[in-house]
Amino acid sequence: MNGPTLQKTAAECAEELPGAGLEHPFGDAWEVYKVSGKVFMLMTEVPGRPVVILKSDPAEAEALREQNANITPGYYMNKKHWITLEGGDAIDQQLVRELVMESYRLVVSRLPKSRQPVDPHTYGRSA
């Protein structure tokens, strides 16, 4: 998957999530997706390469980085809790959607119950 397709897929997925919204707090070069005021996805270009930055469970983030050269520590973010996706052959639409959904669920799970738009333990998971 190339970089622009990567970002398009990630954005389409994020826009489908309950309570998610797009903001530009850092200018037009950064697309920031939030749920209940908390960031779960960022998109920008890192010298000319489109990237998607997502929250990830630390153990899962480490495994993803070891298994995939197109997944690196979070750009400008906490390297333990965030990952950066770049376009590449090993990055497909299903993986992008799964990682966006997982980032969203992680952020929602940390919100007070009254501000959670969905149950993070069940939302988007197959029965």
MOPE-V42323 format. One record per pair of residues at least 12 apart in sequence whose C-alpha atoms are under 10 Angstrom apart, sorted by sequence separation. I is the first residue (numbers start at 1). J is the second residue. If there is no record, write none. Layout:
BEGIN
I&J ; I&J
END
This chain:
BEGIN
21&33 ; 22&34 ; 30&42 ; 31&43 ; 32&44 ; 41&53 ; 42&54 ; 61&73 ; 71&83 ; 72&84 ; 73&85 ; 108&120 ; 109&121 ; 20&33 ; 21&34 ; 22&35 ; 30&43 ; 31&44 ; 40&53 ; 41&54 ; 42&55 ; 61&74 ; 71&84 ; 72&85 ; 105&118 ; 107&120 ; 108&121 ; 20&34 ; 21&35 ; 29&43 ; 30&44 ; 40&54 ; 41&55 ; 70&84 ; 71&85 ; 72&86 ; 85&99 ; 105&119 ; 106&120 ; 19&34 ; 20&35 ; 21&36 ; 29&44 ; 30&45 ; 39&54 ; 40&55 ; 70&85 ; 71&86 ; 105&120 ; 106&121 ; 19&35 ; 20&36 ; 21&37 ; 23&39 ; 28&44 ; 29&45 ; 39&55 ; 40&56 ; 69&85 ; 70&86 ; 71&87 ; 83&99 ; 104&120 ; 105&121 ; 18&35 ; 19&36 ; 20&37 ; 22&39 ; 62&79 ; 68&85 ; 69&86 ; 70&87 ; 71&88 ; 105&122 ; 15&33 ; 17&35 ; 18&36 ; 19&37 ; 20&38 ; 21&39 ; 24&42 ; 53&71 ; 56&74 ; 61&79 ; 62&80 ; 65&83 ; 70&88 ; 102&120 ; 105&123 ; 14&33 ; 20&39 ; 22&41 ; 23&42 ; 51&70 ; 52&71 ; 53&72 ; 54&73 ; 55&74 ; 61&80 ; 62&81 ; 64&83 ; 65&84 ; 69&88 ; 70&89 ; 71&90 ; 101&120 ; 104&123 ; 105&124 ; 11&31 ; 14&34 ; 20&40 ; 22&42 ; 32&52 ; 51&71 ; 53&73 ; 54&74 ; 60&80 ; 61&81 ; 62&82 ; 65&85 ; 68&88 ; 69&89 ; 70&90 ; 71&91 ; 83&103 ; 11&32 ; 14&35 ; 31&52 ; 32&53 ; 33&54 ; 53&74 ; 54&75 ; 58&79 ; 59&80 ; 60&81 ; 61&82 ; 62&83 ; 68&89 ; 69&90 ; 70&91 ; 82&103 ; 102&123 ; 11&33 ; 52&74 ; 53&75 ; 55&77 ; 58&80 ; 59&81 ; 61&83 ; 68&90 ; 69&91 ; 81&103 ; 101&123 ; 102&124 ; 52&75 ; 53&76 ; 54&77 ; 55&78 ; 56&79 ; 57&80 ; 58&81 ; 60&83 ; 61&84 ; 67&90 ; 68&91 ; 101&124 ; 102&125 ; 7&31 ; 51&75 ; 53&77 ; 55&79 ; 56&80 ; 57&81 ; 58&82 ; 101&125 ; 55&80 ; 56&81 ; 57&82 ; 58&83 ; 14&40 ; 55&81 ; 56&82 ; 57&83 ; 98&124 ; 14&41 ; 54&81 ; 55&82 ; 56&83 ; 98&125 ; 54&82 ; 55&83 ; 56&84 ; 46&75 ; 53&82 ; 54&83 ; 55&84 ; 11&41 ; 53&83 ; 54&84 ; 10&41 ; 11&42 ; 44&75 ; 52&83 ; 53&84 ; 54&85 ; 10&42 ; 11&43 ; 42&74 ; 52&84 ; 53&85 ; 10&43 ; 42&75 ; 51&84 ; 52&85 ; 53&86 ; 51&85 ; 52&86 ; 7&42 ; 8&43 ; 50&85 ; 51&86 ; 52&87 ; 7&43 ; 50&86 ; 51&87 ; 6&43 ; 7&44 ; 49&86 ; 50&87 ; 49&87 ; 46&86 ; 4&45 ; 11&52 ; 41&82 ; 43&84 ; 45&86 ; 3&45 ; 10&52 ; 40&82 ; 41&83 ; 42&84 ; 43&85 ; 54&96 ; 7&50 ; 10&53 ; 41&84 ; 56&99 ; 6&50 ; 7&51 ; 8&52 ; 10&54 ; 52&96 ; 55&99 ; 56&100 ; 3&48 ; 4&49 ; 5&50 ; 6&51 ; 7&52 ; 54&99 ; 55&100 ; 57&102 ; 3&49 ; 4&50 ; 6&52 ; 53&99 ; 54&100 ; 55&101 ; 56&102 ; 57&103 ; 2&49 ; 3&50 ; 4&51 ; 53&100 ; 54&101 ; 55&102 ; 56&103 ; 2&50 ; 3&51 ; 52&100 ; 54&102 ; 55&103 ; 56&104 ; 3&52 ; 54&103 ; 55&104 ; 56&105 ; 57&106 ; 53&103 ; 54&104 ; 55&105 ; 56&106 ; 55&106 ; 56&107 ; 55&107 ; 41&99 ; 41&100 ; 40&100 ; 41&101 ; 40&101 ; 40&102 ; 41&103 ; 40&103 ; 41&104 ; 39&103 ; 40&104 ; 39&104 ; 40&105 ; 38&104 ; 40&106 ; 41&107 ; 40&107 ; 39&107 ; 40&108 ; 35&104 ; 38&107 ; 39&108 ; 34&104 ; 35&105 ; 38&108 ; 33&104 ; 36&107 ; 35&107 ; 36&108 ; 38&110 ; 34&107 ; 35&108 ; 38&111 ; 34&108 ; 37&111 ; 36&111 ; 35&111 ; 36&112 ; 7&85 ; 37&115 ; 6&85 ; 7&86 ; 36&115 ; 6&86 ; 7&87 ; 13&93 ; 35&115 ; 36&116 ; 6&87 ; 35&116 ; 36&117 ; 3&85 ; 4&86 ; 5&87 ; 6&88 ; 35&117 ; 3&86 ; 4&87 ; 9&92 ; 10&93 ; 13&96 ; 14&97 ; 17&100 ; 2&86 ; 3&87 ; 9&93 ; 13&97 ; 17&101 ; 20&104 ; 1&86 ; 2&87 ; 3&88 ; 6&91 ; 8&93 ; 9&94 ; 10&95 ; 12&97 ; 13&98 ; 1&87 ; 2&88 ; 6&92 ; 10&96 ; 11&97 ; 13&99 ; 14&100 ; 18&104 ; 1&88 ; 2&89 ; 5&92 ; 6&93 ; 9&96 ; 10&97 ; 13&100 ; 14&101 ; 17&104 ; 1&89 ; 3&91 ; 5&93 ; 9&97 ; 10&98 ; 13&101 ; 17&105 ; 1&90 ; 2&91 ; 7&96 ; 10&99 ; 11&100 ; 14&103 ; 19&108 ; 1&91 ; 2&92 ; 6&96 ; 10&100 ; 14&104 ; 1&92 ; 6&97 ; 9&100 ; 10&101 ; 1&93 ; 1&96 ; 19&115 ; 19&116 ; 20&117 ; 18&116 ; 19&117 ; 18&117 ; 19&118 ; 17&117 ; 18&118 ; 17&118 ; 18&123 ; 17&123 ; 17&124
END
